[in-house]
């Protein structure tokens, strides 16, 4: 897949409009470990695609390491049917690893690279990556500089701080001075994880920092944004936001990227699961890197809020194959009916 010689983020901004053709902030699906692979990206695209997709994060060293590079092929695989090339997200702690990885990622056809400097996972932090970089400005600078050697636009996803929200007052200006194309800020600290509400009270100060230090850098906000409607309303309240990133919201509503929410039938929702099962079977045949158990985290998307949802989910979780899930789904459709409106998204979308 050849890399297009165009500016990825410039194209995103230029082509992002509302239903009346007016400019609006771009909306993205957050990079999520073991979630945003080619299979789930295509499921979301069938429901309603965001403006930007990201890959799940990939360790920079593993991209070219002789003993690991084959195991990460699935993480970075872009299916020819994908209409949108995702942004490749990399993590690690050594500039030399990124310098090698970005060259390989470029060969795979990616047009933009995101650097993970916000992951709160304990294993990642112990390996000096993700949010641990908030405590090591020198390493962060080295990584950004090394990633830029590929010539693709480089962005960073981070948090307000490691243990204290006040850390953003030094950390965010530091990142802005690195001349990155997009800065995505999850509005919590690493220590807060997702246990407290996102700190929207800091948005305007972050935008002011950008305007003063690096007006060319796009600011994307992440944290507690459930759907596109909420995200665009947040952007109206805080002029200067360029992008909105949605993560966990897609697990509550697979149609969350609709700018003008529509009503959906149960058949539409169930067919998304059927699509995911079919794509998973194809993915496994290609890479054998994801076992059936990896699908289980997605089942709640399709049954949450339905009558007897707990029982339905338990049945799905006990399945041992995609064919068993298909059989359960067929039975569920008979009992629930398929042409009726999905009651969950009538409420969510109105």
Secondary structure, DSSP 4 states (H G I P E B T S, - for coil): -PPPSS-HHHHHHHH-B-TTS-B--EEEEPP-TTTSSHHHHHHHHHHH--SB-BPPPEEHHHHH-TTTTTTTHHHH---TT-SSPPBEEEE-S-HHHHHHHHHHHHHTT-SEEEEEE----HHHHHTT-GGGGGG-HHHHHHHHHHHGGG-SEEEEEEEEESS-GGGHHHHHHHHHTT--SEEEEEEEETTTTTSS---GGGHHHHHHHHHHH-TTSEEEEESS--SHHHHHHHHHHSTT--EEEESTHHHH-TTTT-SS----BHHHHHHHHHHHHHHHHHHHHHH--S-GGGGGGGHHHHHTTSTTHHHHHHHHHH--SHHHHHHHHHHHHHHH-SSSB-HHHHHHH-
